[in-house]
Amino acid sequence: MWNLLFAGALADEAVEAAAEAVEEVAEEAAKSSPTWGQDLVKKFVETPGTVWIAVVVIAALALAFLVIRRTSKQWTAKTVAYGALCIALSFVLSCFRLFRMPQGGSVTPGSMLPIMLFSATFGVGPGLLAGLTYGVLQYFQGGWFANVWQFALDYLLAFAALGLAGLAKYFPKKWGLYLAMIIAALGRALSATLAGIMFWDTAPWASLVYNGTYLIPDTLICILLALLVGERLMKLMRADR
């Protein structure tokens, strides 16, 4: 009889101990398991950089095409003619390289200026389209192709950014053109720098320095030429609109 009671007491204690152990394990698991927010942050951090670059490229291209479409009414026969002329002139000037970088990029006698002046005259939309077209020509001139995202950053978006010179009309007339030109050049530099970081295994500072080595003097040349002939050329294009 006593043996049975003793055995029953031991069994009850064993059950209670097991229940307590299960509760402790459950509590530890609850503490160690990430919450919904922590899991989301973890997935965000673990997402490859190339995926985010792809998202940025798609969004930027979509925005560019939206702006181009919304400004399609600005395209007249004369706008198209001047656009083609400025693209051709930029392409010809890009063939004369004052200094060429080993991995792409060069200092030219103002090859970005015709696209910038066209953009400042006719607006951001036409400028973006002219820049996109010029970027494709730059690739066929001897560009690099790693994948579609690198191509979009190095050529489509980088040169489409020259269309940002069309922002000149939103700035004071005296210095608005030159500020817009700097913004356009910075847009090209940002796109090229991102391409260097993500697709050419270049450190961020190294990619920035590399692209600045040729873009800074190239932009300064464009601004100097714009000081000399920019307003006159823009006045000529406006007179024929």
Secondary structure as GFF3:
##gff-version 3
##sequence-region A 1 241
A	DSSP	alpha_helix	2	32	.	.	.	ID=ss1
A	DSSP	alpha_helix	36	46	.	.	.	ID=ss2
A	DSSP	alpha_helix	49	70	.	.	.	ID=ss3
A	DSSP	three_ten_helix	72	74	.	.	.	ID=ss4
A	DSSP	alpha_helix	77	94	.	.	.	ID=ss5
A	DSSP	beta_strand	99	100	.	.	.	ID=ss6
A	DSSP	beta_strand	106	107	.	.	.	ID=ss7
A	DSSP	alpha_helix	113	122	.	.	.	ID=ss8
A	DSSP	alpha_helix	124	140	.	.	.	ID=ss9
A	DSSP	alpha_helix	148	151	.	.	.	ID=ss10
A	DSSP	pi_helix	152	157	.	.	.	ID=ss11
A	DSSP	alpha_helix	158	160	.	.	.	ID=ss12
A	DSSP	three_ten_helix	161	170	.	.	.	ID=ss13
A	DSSP	alpha_helix	176	199	.	.	.	ID=ss14
A	DSSP	alpha_helix	204	225	.	.	.	ID=ss15
A	DSSP	pi_helix	226	230	.	.	.	ID=ss16
A	DSSP	alpha_helix	231	239	.	.	.	ID=ss17
###
